Amino acid sequence: MRSPAVRSTFDVVLWLLARGASAGMRLPAQKLQRLLYLAQAHFAAANEGRKLMPATFLATELGPLEPTVYHV
């Protein structure tokens, strides 16, 4: 199995937060979680199932949740 495209989920988190800030937006935690999930899914669909980041998402009542990011 090939390694993920980025070293850490936090690399993607920081990129998303920077993009939001440059657009004058603050990303709420729940929206950030959903964007991470969508980014992972979109990357996998475009790259033969390869992971964008080393993340495992949990299905919760509120939507997909990446536990490491949630705890931070």
Backbone hydrogen bonds, N-H to C=O, Kabsch-Sander energy under -0.5 kcal/mol:
donor,donor_aa,acceptor,acceptor_aa,energy
5,A,51,K,-1.7
6,V,52,L,-2.3
11,D,8,S,-0.9
12,V,8,S,-0.8
13,V,9,T,-2.2
14,L,10,F,-2.8
15,W,11,D,-1.7
16,L,12,V,-2.7
17,L,13,V,-2.7
18,A,14,L,-2.2
19,R,15,W,-2.4
20,G,16,L,-2.4
21,A,17,L,-2.5
22,S,18,A,-2.4
23,A,19,R,-1.1
24,G,21,A,-1.5
25,M,20,G,-3.5
27,L,25,M,-0.5
32,L,28,P,-2.4
33,Q,29,A,-2.3
34,R,30,Q,-1.9
35,L,31,K,-2.5
36,L,32,L,-2.3
37,Y,33,Q,-2.1
38,L,34,R,-2.6
39,A,35,L,-2.6
40,Q,36,L,-2.4
41,A,37,Y,-2.4
42,H,38,L,-2.9
43,F,39,A,-2.4
44,A,40,Q,-2.2
45,A,41,A,-2.3
46,A,42,H,-1.9
47,N,43,F,-1.1
49,G,44,A,-3.1
50,R,47,N,-1.8
55,A,53,M,-2.2
58,L,65,L,-3.3
60,T,58,L,-0.6
60,T,63,G,-1.1
63,G,60,T,-1.1
65,L,58,L,-2.1
70,Y,66,E,-2.2
71,H,67,P,-2.3
72,V,68,T,-1.2
